[in-house]
């Protein structure tokens, strides 16, 4: 019986080796075609590889899938510099698909390529759509590898990437920056404080963007960063003609002509004033902005403002049971 089992096992092992060898040979042929001078050949090969990595039935098991992905990663990263936009777009979509399964040891290399393409000036990637997909790849890394972002010191890559992408004129890239910041704050809530003060300055410069959808996303990003290490920026009351103080900027945003932007910022005020450890320090700064919202023309904003003031009253009663706050003020 033992001999029979050993024979069967050896046969299965040979079948497995043959299959792996066949797959890798085919893969290497495709990889060689990526270096072809024929643009159509490169485009077709990348599209074929995209279908392959997206297919659930293409691989026997996870081990085979991972082996193929590792073999593909470097040549696909090189394709991000292809002269044809369609090739670059397909290449980044391949990496987006593979990133979820690749090990944490590949993340540094991927982020370094992203920095080279869209993180430094002059920006190498001239296609807005491809720049957007590259930034989405950075967001996917945060979401797929949340436990590696902080320990592997990936945050410095994100600092450089976000500061540059927030300068991008393409509105969809600015909105994706907000989603990337949210993913970072979820993945590394403590470590993100290391970069939050730098990134929040880049966010502030976009809070008066001409598109309301961008302004709304910037308020979300601003709030996330305040909650993760950048709260001291709320104490910024400098009077500088060239650069608005944070409070002056928030005062302009709370008067935004778009209902959604005002509602988003008022919701941020509620989170800050009820969850921050130093919330009492910000009452005198933010209350003058909240009070006018009780007469806002939009009923949802009025209701939120009244609800927030009521909740702050409850907090005040709890915090001031011994009348210490009144004594201090007097």
ZIKASUL-V794658 format. One record per helix or strand of 3 or more residues. SS is the DSSP state (alpha for helix, beta for strand). FROM is the first residue (numbers start at 1). TO is the last residue. If there is no record, write none. Layout:
BEGIN
SS_FROM_TO, SS_FROM_TO
END
This chain:
BEGIN
alpha_2_33, alpha_39_54, alpha_62_79, alpha_85_99, alpha_104_119, alpha_128_144, alpha_146_149, alpha_155_165, alpha_171_187, alpha_193_204, alpha_212_235, alpha_246_253, alpha_259_275, alpha_279_295, alpha_299_319, alpha_324_329
END
